[in-house]
Amino acid sequence: MLTKRFLRRTAIVAASLTGFIAIVTATLWELDRAFPPPLPEKLTVSTEVQDRDGQLLRAFATPDGYWRLETRLDQIDKQFVDMLVTYEDKRFWDHEGVDVLALARAAGQFATSGHIVSGGSTLSMQLARLIEPRESRSLGSKIKQMLRAIQIERRLSKREILERYLTLAPYGGNLEGVRAASLAYFGKEPKRLTVSEAALLVALPQLPEKRRPDRNLQIAHAARDRVLSRMVSSGLIGEREAARAALDDVSGLRRTLPALAAHASYAMLPKAVPGQPLKLTIRKSVQQGLEQVARDAATKLGPRLSVAMVLADARTGEILGEVGSANFFDASRSGWIDMTKVVRSPGSTLKPFIYGLAFEQGLVAQETLIEDSPVDFSGYRPKNFDMGYQGDVSIRQALQLSLNVPAIRVLDAVGPARLTARFRQAGVNPILPVNEAPGLAIGLGGVGVTLRDLVQLYTGLANGGKTHSLRDGTEPANAVSSTTTILNDQANWQIIDILSGVKPPEGALQRGIAYKTGTSYGYRDAWSVGFDGRYVLGVWVGRPDAGAVPGLSGYVSAAPILFEGFVRSGLATVPLPGKPPGAFTPKREDLPVTLARFGAGADGLVQATPTEPAPTIIFPPDGARVDLATNSADASPLVLKLQGGRAPFRWLANGKPLIGLDRRRTATWQPDGAGYSTLTVIDAAGRAASVKVFVE
């Protein structure tokens, strides 16, 4: 009877207890649902601009002014994570948010010592405090943290908890998260930390302001050493490894976070999506090298001058490095202006495309002679940069020396409209004066283009005549990349072959690149654009306000920066393209008469108004009697000499040609016998001179 009564009571108690537990559980469940922890799906983090490989180029502070970089475990050194868990929460992977053993230990230590020895907080509890800062260090606040930690564990995986903690943990000042701290204190991402660095980062979040090394170096040093000692006692590292780490200096320097590609980074901000990094096509190592070159060059050039640079992959059109100014924050140089996108006069940098069209149309060969002398094109009188003239030069020399008059002669033949049409076909729209058609002045910079435009045109030279539209990641999502032909491959190679022979600037080493320089009217802009078999680098030097700079020139001011930029970019030189089928470079004596001199007709004579005096035969003089011993076996030829005229010259004796075209002003004639003969010379302009002589 007693047993039955006992069993009945036990069943009632069990049922009541079960009901109570169910009620408590349901209540806690409802409370958990009603009062969830403040866990946003995405943390408010700094906007990051990354390079093509995911490396940080630039970060922007959060709206509340903190450097807080989103952190994933695969971005963190594993040993650091192991040290953090060992030091802060060694049963992290096993508990459900609250480590009962750690709390019991902390309570016992407090009871025996009278003060807090260890807190017993888990990483989950610390995350709860970070997302919901406590108002006081009361028991109630501690209990709330514990409950929040349990809630967090129900909602996040252990990995997610760690990642959020490592994103939000304080590291002194406005640094939050281990990535921001590692970049600020060590100048690197926390992917490969030394043992000493990892120990310091483990120690900082407990007392971030007191232990920050840039303010309290000795305290930071001591805190790091305590972590190392704990790691030895926990068996995570050996004593020797800890001793070596303890010998490392703790830097007292706080560095600025990476701040590369300023103009492109700011241009990307409208695309920012919370929690998602922005990506550029830039390569961080290239960008660092170019920015350093630009800063150094601007310092040497002097105040108010700036430098802009664009380096692109000619095979894809992707920009690997772009510098809009020498220093974004230098007001004296208007550093905030992106000079890669400002329209300026390109000087002589468009000349290669003038000659390229002439090669394409079969008007010239490299050894074709062209006249460099004063000329008047209906009132337009181009002059050379040095105000001097070279006389007859080859097309190769004219382009390498960047002579103005020959370039305009060729442009007059190929047509300015055809040149600008070819530019538009390549995706570049040159800016012409309002209501004006393309004129000959565009060959010398009388048109507006940007540095990016020039680099885009030159990608064609480096890529077999096919240009790619440039892109760096700032373009609209619907922007279409295009590939067009600016020159056929034979003409393109002729230009490459000529430009590859241009002498490097003084002090620069030949790097297997071809390049062209330019200086705008009034010494306002200096340009240099060069390329190898894959990469194109363009350089602009000048004042952003378009002020004149006496002595500024492409060869002196911009070309050295170009060569230094290629070196500091770190890119290996790619050989220039080889000669394509159908391209030929005959010697001057092997040229057909129509290519011997620019503008020659089918008879080899130039169809143009001459500027030289007409030819005159000065020996033998008219009416002379010449004794050549014509009846002797040792009869010698008669030497003929002339003055004036335009080469090449054609000599005739009694109406019969003596030799082919000859550029020399002397010739020889062997008479057939004694008697009167008429000698005639015809110059390239079709003018003739004759003398009659009697040969004895």
C-alpha positions as semicolon CSV with decimal commas, in nm:
position;residue;x (nm);y (nm);z (nm)
1;M;0,000;0,000;0,000
2;L;0,280;0,231;0,093
3;T;0,464;0,149;-0,225
4;K;0,165;0,236;-0,440
5;R;0,118;0,566;-0,263
6;F;0,488;0,648;-0,307
7;L;0,481;0,566;-0,671
8;R;0,172;0,778;-0,721
9;R;0,332;1,076;-0,549
10;T;0,653;1,027;-0,743
11;A;0,460;1,026;-1,068
12;I;0,279;1,343;-0,969
13;V;0,608;1,515;-0,879
14;A;0,770;1,398;-1,202
15;A;0,477;1,518;-1,405
16;S;0,478;1,849;-1,224
17;L;0,852;1,885;-1,272
18;T;0,822;1,795;-1,637
19;G;0,545;2,048;-1,677
20;F;0,748;2,311;-1,496
21;I;1,047;2,241;-1,714
22;A;0,828;2,257;-2,020
23;I;0,679;2,586;-1,904
24;V;1,024;2,728;-1,827
25;T;1,157;2,604;-2,160
26;A;0,862;2,749;-2,347
27;T;0,898;3,073;-2,157
28;L;1,268;3,093;-2,235
29;W;1,195;3,007;-2,595
30;E;0,939;3,284;-2,620
31;L;1,169;3,526;-2,441
32;D;1,447;3,428;-2,678
33;R;1,220;3,501;-2,970
34;A;1,084;3,818;-2,817
35;F;1,423;3,956;-2,712
36;P;1,678;3,828;-2,966
37;P;2,038;3,945;-2,950
38;P;2,120;4,237;-3,182
39;L;2,287;4,031;-3,451
40;P;2,261;4,211;-3,786
41;E;2,310;3,994;-4,089
42;K;2,594;4,223;-4,195
43;L;2,815;4,422;-3,960
44;T;2,880;4,789;-4,033
45;V;3,235;4,774;-4,163
46;S;3,474;4,994;-4,356
47;T;3,424;5,007;-4,731
48;E;3,720;4,831;-4,890
49;V;3,860;4,885;-5,238
50;Q;4,063;4,584;-5,345
51;D;4,294;4,510;-5,635
52;R;4,245;4,238;-5,893
53;D;4,385;3,976;-5,654
54;G;4,181;4,080;-5,350
55;Q;4,458;4,280;-5,183
56;L;4,351;4,593;-4,998
57;L;4,418;4,913;-5,192
58;R;4,222;5,156;-4,980
59;A;3,971;5,153;-4,694
60;F;3,723;5,416;-4,584
61;A;3,630;5,466;-4,220
62;T;3,282;5,366;-4,102
63;P;3,022;5,643;-4,055
64;D;3,108;5,651;-3,683
65;G;3,477;5,704;-3,763
66;Y;3,622;5,358;-3,699
67;W;3,861;5,151;-3,905
68;R;3,671;4,823;-3,896
69;L;3,759;4,571;-4,168
70;E;3,546;4,263;-4,219
71;T;3,742;3,955;-4,119
72;R;3,722;3,593;-4,229
73;L;3,917;3,311;-4,067
74;D;4,090;3,229;-4,394
75;Q;4,243;3,580;-4,378
76;I;4,400;3,517;-4,037
77;D;4,713;3,334;-3,934
78;K;4,602;3,000;-3,783
79;Q;4,855;3,019;-3,503
80;F;4,709;3,351;-3,394
81;V;4,361;3,194;-3,375
82;D;4,499;2,904;-3,170
83;M;4,675;3,147;-2,936
84;L;4,362;3,359;-2,898
85;V;4,140;3,062;-2,811
86;T;4,402;2,921;-2,572
87;Y;4,440;3,253;-2,394
88;E;4,079;3,373;-2,387
89;D;3,855;3,065;-2,401
90;K;4,029;2,727;-2,416
91;R;3,699;2,530;-2,422
92;F;3,551;2,758;-2,692
93;W;3,491;2,475;-2,936
94;D;3,302;2,265;-2,676
95;H;3,079;2,492;-2,464
96;E;2,739;2,638;-2,555
97;G;2,824;2,997;-2,484
98;V;2,905;2,977;-2,112
99;D;3,203;2,789;-1,970
100;V;3,078;2,672;-1,629
101;L;3,422;2,547;-1,525
102;A;3,581;2,883;-1,607
103;L;3,311;3,066;-1,410
104;A;3,362;2,838;-1,112
105;R;3,735;2,892;-1,127
106;A;3,690;3,269;-1,146
107;A;3,450;3,266;-0,851
108;G;3,689;3,057;-0,643
109;Q;3,980;3,287;-0,723
110;F;3,774;3,591;-0,626
111;A;3,665;3,426;-0,298
112;T;4,020;3,341;-0,195
113;S;4,198;3,657;-0,312
114;G;3,930;3,921;-0,269
115;H;3,973;4,057;-0,618
116;I;3,914;3,943;-0,975
117;V;4,196;3,723;-1,100
118;S;4,030;3,598;-1,417
119;G;3,693;3,684;-1,559
120;G;3,568;3,355;-1,692
121;S;3,418;3,524;-1,996
122;T;3,399;3,317;-2,311
123;L;3,456;3,459;-2,659
124;S;3,081;3,432;-2,711
125;M;3,024;3,643;-2,399
126;Q;3,282;3,895;-2,519
127;L;3,105;3,914;-2,855
128;A;2,779;3,977;-2,666
129;R;2,948;4,269;-2,488
130;L;3,082;4,407;-2,817
131;I;2,747;4,405;-2,994
132;E;2,559;4,528;-2,685
133;P;2,795;4,731;-2,463
134;R;2,717;4,703;-2,093
135;E;2,637;5,006;-1,883
136;S;2,814;4,876;-1,573
137;R;3,020;4,584;-1,442
138;S;2,736;4,457;-1,226
139;L;2,627;4,098;-1,166
140;G;2,314;4,167;-1,364
141;S;2,519;4,277;-1,664
142;K;2,725;3,960;-1,637
143;I;2,415;3,742;-1,629
144;K;2,276;3,925;-1,929
145;Q;2,601;3,858;-2,116
146;M;2,575;3,490;-2,034
147;L;2,218;3,472;-2,160
148;R;2,312;3,665;-2,474
149;A;2,606;3,431;-2,531
150;I;2,371;3,132;-2,518
151;Q;2,142;3,307;-2,766
152;I;2,435;3,383;-2,995
153;E;2,551;3,021;-2,988
154;R;2,204;2,912;-3,099
155;R;2,216;3,143;-3,400
156;L;2,577;3,144;-3,515
157;S;2,834;2,875;-3,580
158;K;3,159;2,878;-3,387
159;R;3,336;3,002;-3,699
160;E;3,090;3,289;-3,740
161;I;3,130;3,384;-3,374
162;L;3,507;3,400;-3,410
163;E;3,486;3,602;-3,729
164;R;3,251;3,857;-3,571
165;Y;3,468;3,884;-3,264
166;L;3,781;3,935;-3,477
167;T;3,596;4,206;-3,674
168;L;3,470;4,399;-3,368
169;A;3,741;4,353;-3,104
170;P;3,895;4,687;-2,993
171;Y;4,266;4,746;-3,051
172;G;4,312;5,105;-2,939
173;G;4,195;5,438;-3,072
174;N;3,957;5,396;-3,363
175;L;4,098;5,056;-3,461
176;E;3,854;4,767;-3,444
177;G;3,920;4,417;-3,564
178;V;4,241;4,225;-3,605
179;R;4,290;4,320;-3,972
180;A;4,284;4,694;-3,901
181;A;4,516;4,642;-3,603
182;S;4,764;4,431;-3,798
183;L;4,776;4,683;-4,083
184;A;4,815;4,977;-3,844
185;Y;5,076;4,826;-3,610
186;F;5,266;4,594;-3,847
187;G;5,187;4,727;-4,195
188;K;5,055;4,395;-4,320
189;E;4,749;4,174;-4,332
190;P;4,728;3,919;-4,044
191;K;4,772;3,622;-4,274
192;R;5,131;3,550;-4,175
193;L;5,202;3,692;-3,832
194;T;5,517;3,623;-3,637
195;V;5,475;3,466;-3,294
196;S;5,559;3,801;-3,134
197;E;5,303;3,988;-3,346
198;A;5,033;3,729;-3,279
199;A;5,096;3,748;-2,903
200;L;5,062;4,127;-2,904
201;L;4,733;4,113;-3,095
202;V;4,601;3,854;-2,847
203;A;4,684;4,084;-2,555
204;L;4,549;4,415;-2,686
205;P;4,167;4,372;-2,677
206;Q;4,162;4,317;-2,297
207;L;4,290;4,670;-2,224
208;P;4,319;4,831;-2,570
209;E;4,385;5,190;-2,462
210;K;4,625;5,103;-2,184
211;R;4,823;4,854;-2,395
212;R;4,829;5,022;-2,737
213;P;5,195;5,025;-2,844
214;D;5,189;5,369;-3,006
215;R;5,100;5,522;-2,667
216;N;5,232;5,283;-2,401
217;L;5,513;5,082;-2,554
218;Q;5,647;4,927;-2,233
219;I;5,302;4,814;-2,117
220;A;5,236;4,662;-2,461
221;H;5,571;4,483;-2,444
222;A;5,493;4,336;-2,102
223;A;5,143;4,227;-2,210
224;R;5,288;4,046;-2,511
225;D;5,538;3,864;-2,289
226;R;5,260;3,747;-2,058
227;V;5,077;3,594;-2,350
228;L;5,396;3,418;-2,459
229;S;5,440;3,274;-2,110
230;R;5,080;3,148;-2,109
231;M;5,134;2,983;-2,447
232;V;5,437;2,798;-2,310
233;S;5,250;2,677;-1,999
234;S;4,961;2,566;-2,221
235;G;5,198;2,371;-2,445
236;L;5,104;2,560;-2,759
237;I;5,459;2,681;-2,826
238;G;5,796;2,578;-2,692
239;E;6,014;2,773;-2,454
240;R;6,281;2,844;-2,716
241;E;6,025;2,973;-2,964
242;A;5,876;3,197;-2,697
243;A;6,221;3,321;-2,595
244;R;6,303;3,412;-2,956
245;A;5,970;3,591;-2,992
246;A;6,033;3,785;-2,670
247;L;6,352;3,926;-2,824
248;D;6,156;4,091;-3,109
249;D;6,101;4,462;-3,071
250;V;5,749;4,592;-3,034
251;S;5,706;4,883;-3,275
252;G;5,568;5,200;-3,126
253;L;5,453;5,324;-3,466
254;R;5,094;5,336;-3,583
255;R;5,086;5,333;-3,962
256;T;4,814;5,467;-4,184
257;L;4,604;5,204;-4,352
258;P;4,668;5,144;-4,725
259;A;4,561;5,448;-4,926
260;L;4,642;5,359;-5,288
261;A;4,460;5,453;-5,611
262;A;4,284;5,749;-5,451
263;H;4,098;5,878;-5,756
264;A;3,975;5,537;-5,871
265;S;3,880;5,442;-5,515
266;Y;3,665;5,751;-5,465
267;A;3,509;5,692;-5,805
268;M;3,405;5,345;-5,685
269;L;3,221;5,467;-5,373
270;P;2,883;5,512;-5,548
271;K;2,893;5,138;-5,621
272;A;2,950;5,044;-5,257
273;V;2,727;4,771;-5,110
274;P;2,755;4,719;-4,731
275;G;2,983;4,430;-4,648
276;Q;3,103;4,378;-5,006
277;P;3,450;4,491;-5,117
278;L;3,485;4,697;-5,434
279;K;3,721;4,554;-5,695
280;L;3,948;4,734;-5,940
281;T;4,154;4,583;-6,221
282;I;4,462;4,745;-6,065
283;R;4,750;4,531;-5,937
284;K;4,865;4,653;-5,596
285;S;5,240;4,608;-5,654
286;V;5,220;4,802;-5,983
287;Q;5,018;5,079;-5,822
288;Q;5,262;5,116;-5,533
289;G;5,556;5,145;-5,772
290;L;5,391;5,403;-5,996
291;E;5,272;5,619;-5,707
292;Q;5,622;5,627;-5,562
293;V;5,768;5,724;-5,901
294;A;5,510;6,003;-5,937
295;R;5,583;6,142;-5,589
296;D;5,959;6,136;-5,641
297;A;5,931;6,293;-5,987
298;A;5,703;6,573;-5,869
299;T;5,945;6,657;-5,590
300;K;6,228;6,690;-5,843
301;L;6,019;6,885;-6,094
302;G;5,928;7,153;-5,845
303;P;5,620;7,315;-5,691
304;R;5,278;7,323;-5,858
305;L;5,376;7,054;-6,109
306;S;5,195;6,724;-6,106
307;V;5,239;6,383;-6,266
308;A;4,976;6,142;-6,399
309;M;5,038;5,786;-6,517
310;V;4,835;5,501;-6,669
311;L;4,968;5,149;-6,723
312;A;4,746;4,907;-6,914
313;D;4,757;4,551;-7,044
314;A;4,736;4,593;-7,422
315;R;4,594;4,242;-7,467
316;T;4,290;4,302;-7,247
317;G;4,259;4,678;-7,195
318;E;4,268;4,632;-6,818
319;I;4,440;4,910;-6,628
320;L;4,701;4,769;-6,390
321;G;4,806;5,102;-6,242
322;E;4,680;5,459;-6,263
323;V;4,800;5,771;-6,084
324;G;4,574;6,074;-6,119
325;S;4,815;6,310;-5,944
326;A;5,144;6,309;-5,758
327;N;4,968;6,348;-5,421
328;F;4,591;6,340;-5,376
329;F;4,607;6,561;-5,068
330;D;4,858;6,819;-5,201
331;A;4,651;7,132;-5,259
332;S;4,946;7,317;-5,417
333;R;4,939;7,063;-5,700
334;S;4,557;7,037;-5,710
335;G;4,605;6,672;-5,623
336;W;4,234;6,598;-5,609
337;I;4,208;6,645;-5,988
338;D;4,241;6,319;-6,180
339;M;4,472;6,427;-6,462
340;T;4,436;6,094;-6,642
341;K;4,088;6,210;-6,750
342;V;4,151;6,578;-6,822
343;V;4,153;6,683;-7,189
344;R;4,485;6,840;-7,289
345;S;4,689;6,898;-7,605
346;P;4,889;6,581;-7,687
347;G;5,177;6,755;-7,865
348;S;5,359;6,516;-8,099
349;T;5,228;6,191;-7,950
350;L;4,982;6,139;-8,238
351;K;5,253;6,143;-8,506
352;P;5,304;5,763;-8,508
353;F;4,946;5,719;-8,628
354;I;4,996;5,974;-8,908
355;Y;5,289;5,776;-9,040
356;G;5,105;5,450;-8,972
357;L;4,829;5,553;-9,212
358;A;5,090;5,650;-9,471
359;F;5,250;5,306;-9,442
360;E;4,908;5,148;-9,467
361;Q;4,832;5,338;-9,789
362;G;5,170;5,256;-9,941
363;L;5,278;5,620;-9,953
364;V;5,608;5,572;-9,770
365;A;5,875;5,326;-9,663
366;Q;6,110;5,373;-9,371
367;E;6,389;5,494;-9,600
368;T;6,168;5,717;-9,814
369;L;6,317;6,065;-9,820
370;I;6,106;6,357;-9,716
371;E;6,191;6,723;-9,708
372;D;6,223;6,908;-9,378
373;S;6,222;7,272;-9,482
374;P;5,991;7,572;-9,450
375;V;5,656;7,515;-9,615
376;D;5,323;7,698;-9,643
377;F;4,995;7,503;-9,642
378;S;4,751;7,777;-9,741
379;G;4,864;8,000;-9,459
380;Y;4,952;7,725;-9,209
381;R;5,331;7,727;-9,163
382;P;5,442;7,452;-8,925
383;K;5,781;7,490;-8,759
384;N;6,000;7,241;-8,579
385;F;6,035;7,242;-8,201
386;D;6,392;7,378;-8,223
387;M;6,305;7,617;-8,507
388;G;6,571;7,450;-8,723
389;Y;6,540;7,232;-9,033
390;Q;6,718;6,912;-9,132
391;G;6,676;6,922;-9,508
392;D;6,621;6,580;-9,663
393;V;6,560;6,307;-9,403
394;S;6,417;5,958;-9,414
395;I;6,070;5,881;-9,280
396;R;6,237;5,681;-9,003
397;Q;6,449;5,980;-8,902
398;A;6,155;6,219;-8,926
399;L;5,951;6,018;-8,676
400;Q;6,240;5,937;-8,443
401;L;6,344;6,304;-8,433
402;S;5,977;6,407;-8,409
403;L;6,018;6,665;-8,686
404;N;5,704;6,870;-8,734
405;V;5,721;6,971;-9,099
406;P;5,756;6,616;-9,241
407;A;5,470;6,497;-9,018
408;I;5,241;6,768;-9,153
409;R;5,346;6,691;-9,512
410;V;5,243;6,329;-9,456
411;L;4,922;6,427;-9,276
412;D;4,831;6,649;-9,569
413;A;4,860;6,342;-9,791
414;V;4,667;6,095;-9,572
415;G;4,405;6,350;-9,465
416;P;4,323;6,485;-9,118
417;A;3,965;6,361;-9,142
418;R;4,085;6,007;-9,205
419;L;4,313;6,026;-8,902
420;T;4,039;6,145;-8,666
421;A;3,799;5,889;-8,809
422;R;4,051;5,617;-8,728
423;F;4,076;5,750;-8,371
424;R;3,699;5,737;-8,330
425;Q;3,699;5,387;-8,470
426;A;3,942;5,297;-8,190
427;G;3,704;5,439;-7,928
428;V;3,879;5,774;-7,879
429;N;3,692;6,095;-7,960
430;P;3,942;6,380;-8,002
431;I;3,809;6,720;-7,899
432;L;3,827;6,975;-8,182
433;P;3,766;7,350;-8,165
434;V;3,394;7,432;-8,183
435;N;3,252;7,418;-8,536
436;E;3,589;7,332;-8,690
437;A;3,668;7,039;-8,916
438;P;3,987;6,839;-8,857
439;G;4,284;7,036;-8,986
440;L;4,656;6,985;-9,024
441;A;4,720;7,131;-8,678
442;I;4,595;6,811;-8,513
443;G;4,925;6,652;-8,615
444;L;5,109;6,884;-8,375
445;G;4,866;6,873;-8,085
446;G;4,588;7,099;-8,211
447;V;4,327;6,866;-8,065
448;G;4,223;6,758;-7,716
449;V;4,271;6,410;-7,572
450;T;4,321;6,258;-7,228
451;L;4,606;6,045;-7,100
452;R;4,372;5,747;-7,095
453;D;4,285;5,819;-7,460
454;L;4,652;5,812;-7,556
455;V;4,719;5,489;-7,372
456;Q;4,415;5,333;-7,538
457;L;4,544;5,431;-7,883
458;Y;4,889;5,295;-7,804
459;T;4,746;4,960;-7,693
460;G;4,692;4,910;-8,065
461;L;5,064;4,956;-8,138
462;A;5,154;4,701;-7,867
463;N;4,885;4,458;-7,980
464;G;4,931;4,415;-8,353
465;G;4,717;4,714;-8,447
466;K;4,413;4,614;-8,237
467;T;4,310;4,852;-7,961
468;H;4,112;4,762;-7,649
469;S;3,889;5,003;-7,464
470;L;4,046;5,068;-7,125
471;R;3,874;4,972;-6,804
472;D;3,968;4,980;-6,437
473;G;3,648;4,865;-6,268
474;T;3,492;5,209;-6,220
475;E;3,288;5,180;-6,539
476;P;2,910;5,132;-6,530
477;A;2,798;4,771;-6,509
478;N;2,652;4,790;-6,860
479;A;2,974;4,927;-7,017
480;V;3,080;4,722;-7,318
481;S;3,445;4,642;-7,383
482;S;3,538;4,680;-7,749
483;T;3,828;4,574;-7,969
484;T;3,895;4,760;-8,294
485;T;4,171;4,786;-8,554
486;I;4,358;5,115;-8,569
487;L;4,635;5,003;-8,813
488;N;4,692;4,691;-9,017
489;D;4,962;4,464;-8,877
490;Q;5,224;4,549;-9,143
491;A;5,193;4,926;-9,095
492;N;5,172;4,879;-8,720
493;W;5,500;4,687;-8,716
494;Q;5,675;4,958;-8,920
495;I;5,586;5,212;-8,649
496;I;5,701;4,976;-8,373
497;D;6,031;4,920;-8,552
498;I;6,090;5,295;-8,583
499;L;5,990;5,386;-8,226
500;S;6,195;5,104;-8,078
501;G;6,503;5,281;-8,216
502;V;6,438;5,608;-8,032
503;K;6,726;5,687;-7,798
504;P;6,640;5,646;-7,426
505;P;6,659;5,961;-7,213
506;E;6,990;6,037;-7,048
507;G;7,066;5,798;-6,764
508;A;6,795;5,547;-6,858
509;L;6,867;5,194;-6,972
510;Q;6,711;5,050;-7,285
511;R;6,442;4,809;-7,169
512;G;6,327;4,679;-7,504
513;I;6,043;4,930;-7,527
514;A;5,927;5,160;-7,803
515;Y;5,817;5,508;-7,706
516;K;5,717;5,854;-7,823
517;T;5,727;6,190;-7,650
518;G;5,532;6,509;-7,699
519;T;5,523;6,869;-7,579
520;S;5,216;7,087;-7,617
521;Y;5,217;7,445;-7,742
522;G;5,340;7,693;-7,484
523;Y;5,518;7,428;-7,271
524;R;5,198;7,336;-7,087
525;D;5,205;6,959;-7,116
526;A;5,485;6,705;-7,142
527;W;5,399;6,352;-7,255
528;S;5,568;6,019;-7,296
529;V;5,397;5,696;-7,401
530;G;5,587;5,368;-7,428
531;F;5,513;5,001;-7,469
532;D;5,665;4,657;-7,492
533;G;5,494;4,349;-7,634
534;R;5,214;4,362;-7,376
535;Y;5,211;4,666;-7,148
536;V;5,155;5,033;-7,233
537;L;5,254;5,313;-6,995
538;G;5,157;5,674;-7,048
539;V;5,297;5,970;-6,854
540;W;5,174;6,329;-6,834
541;V;5,363;6,612;-6,662
542;G;5,240;6,967;-6,619
543;R;5,037;7,206;-6,411
544;P;4,672;7,114;-6,350
545;D;4,576;7,477;-6,413
546;A;4,734;7,456;-6,762
547;G;4,996;7,717;-6,678
548;A;5,307;7,738;-6,893
549;V;5,627;7,581;-6,755
550;P;5,941;7,711;-6,930
551;G;6,174;7,428;-7,022
552;L;5,906;7,158;-6,992
553;S;5,935;6,893;-7,265
554;G;5,835;6,538;-7,324
555;Y;6,188;6,406;-7,372
556;V;6,342;6,587;-7,075
557;S;6,052;6,589;-6,827
558;A;5,828;6,291;-6,903
559;A;6,048;6,027;-7,070
560;P;6,268;5,962;-6,763
561;I;5,950;5,903;-6,560
562;L;5,831;5,658;-6,823
563;F;6,144;5,446;-6,802
564;E;6,149;5,460;-6,422
565;G;5,781;5,368;-6,416
566;F;5,845;5,053;-6,617
567;V;6,123;4,955;-6,375
568;R;5,924;5,026;-6,057
569;S;5,609;4,856;-6,186
570;G;5,783;4,523;-6,131
571;L;5,648;4,385;-6,459
572;A;5,880;4,170;-6,667
573;T;5,951;4,315;-7,011
574;V;5,765;4,134;-7,290
575;P;5,945;4,130;-7,628
576;L;5,802;4,358;-7,894
577;P;5,601;4,189;-8,171
578;G;5,803;4,034;-8,452
579;K;5,780;4,127;-8,819
580;P;5,449;4,007;-8,967
581;P;5,416;3,849;-9,310
582;G;5,416;4,111;-9,585
583;A;5,616;4,373;-9,396
584;F;5,942;4,477;-9,562
585;T;6,216;4,732;-9,497
586;P;6,412;4,776;-9,821
587;K;6,730;4,977;-9,830
588;R;6,714;5,320;-9,988
589;E;6,883;5,208;-10,308
590;D;6,632;4,925;-10,346
591;L;6,322;5,144;-10,322
592;P;6,104;5,184;-10,632
593;V;6,107;5,533;-10,775
594;T;5,762;5,607;-10,633
595;L;5,889;5,546;-10,278
596;A;6,235;5,695;-10,312
597;R;6,105;6,038;-10,218
598;F;5,777;6,125;-10,054
599;G;5,534;6,266;-10,308
600;A;5,711;6,125;-10,615
601;G;5,492;6,032;-10,910
602;A;5,519;5,734;-11,142
603;D;5,823;5,885;-11,311
604;G;5,997;5,922;-10,977
605;L;5,975;6,300;-10,981
606;V;5,815;6,501;-10,705
607;Q;5,491;6,672;-10,796
608;A;5,525;6,975;-10,573
609;T;5,622;7,339;-10,586
610;P;6,000;7,352;-10,527
611;T;6,162;7,587;-10,278
612;E;6,524;7,534;-10,388
613;P;6,687;7,726;-10,675
614;A;6,683;7,556;-11,013
615;P;6,975;7,326;-11,094
616;T;7,281;7,475;-11,268
617;I;7,565;7,278;-11,429
618;I;7,885;7,442;-11,308
619;F;8,124;7,200;-11,474
620;P;8,186;7,173;-11,757
621;P;8,075;7,527;-11,840
622;D;7,864;7,587;-12,147
623;G;8,073;7,600;-12,470
624;A;8,385;7,450;-12,311
625;R;8,634;7,246;-12,510
626;V;8,743;6,941;-12,313
627;D;9,048;6,730;-12,396
628;L;8,982;6,374;-12,277
629;A;9,225;6,199;-12,512
630;T;8,935;6,012;-12,668
631;N;9,165;5,835;-12,916
632;S;9,377;5,695;-12,632
633;A;9,322;5,371;-12,444
634;D;9,370;5,567;-12,123
635;A;9,082;5,809;-12,196
636;S;8,939;5,930;-11,870
637;P;8,569;6,012;-11,802
638;L;8,445;6,367;-11,765
639;V;8,340;6,474;-11,415
640;L;8,007;6,657;-11,408
641;K;7,909;6,896;-11,128
642;L;7,598;7,095;-11,050
643;Q;7,454;7,335;-10,795
644;G;7,100;7,384;-10,671
645;G;6,809;7,167;-10,766
646;R;6,627;6,902;-10,561
647;A;6,764;6,550;-10,542
648;P;6,746;6,296;-10,688
649;F;6,890;6,396;-11,024
650;R;6,878;6,237;-11,369
651;W;7,170;6,303;-11,616
652;L;7,143;6,272;-11,992
653;A;7,408;6,296;-12,268
654;N;7,266;6,374;-12,609
655;G;6,923;6,268;-12,482
656;K;7,031;5,930;-12,343
657;P;7,029;5,863;-11,965
658;L;7,373;5,818;-11,817
659;I;7,275;5,648;-11,494
660;G;6,965;5,604;-11,282
661;L;6,844;5,857;-11,030
662;D;7,127;5,983;-10,814
663;R;7,119;6,201;-10,503
664;R;7,474;6,322;-10,547
665;R;7,557;6,651;-10,718
666;T;7,849;6,498;-10,906
667;A;7,851;6,238;-11,181
668;T;8,085;6,102;-11,450
669;W;8,043;6,064;-11,827
670;Q;8,251;5,863;-12,069
671;P;8,207;6,011;-12,423
672;D;8,176;5,777;-12,721
673;G;8,411;5,992;-12,927
674;A;8,516;6,346;-13,018
675;G;8,275;6,617;-13,121
676;Y;7,993;6,829;-12,983
677;S;7,768;6,686;-12,710
678;T;7,480;6,820;-12,505
679;L;7,469;6,737;-12,131
680;T;7,142;6,777;-11,941
681;V;7,040;6,735;-11,577
682;I;6,680;6,710;-11,450
683;D;6,602;6,750;-11,079
684;A;6,320;6,593;-10,875
685;A;6,095;6,891;-10,944
686;G;6,130;6,844;-11,320
687;R;6,354;7,147;-11,376
688;A;6,639;7,106;-11,624
689;A;6,972;7,264;-11,711
690;S;7,191;7,195;-12,017
691;V;7,538;7,277;-12,147
692;K;7,699;7,211;-12,484
693;V;8,065;7,103;-12,488
694;F;8,321;6,999;-12,753
695;V;8,518;6,689;-12,668
696;E;8,865;6,653;-12,823
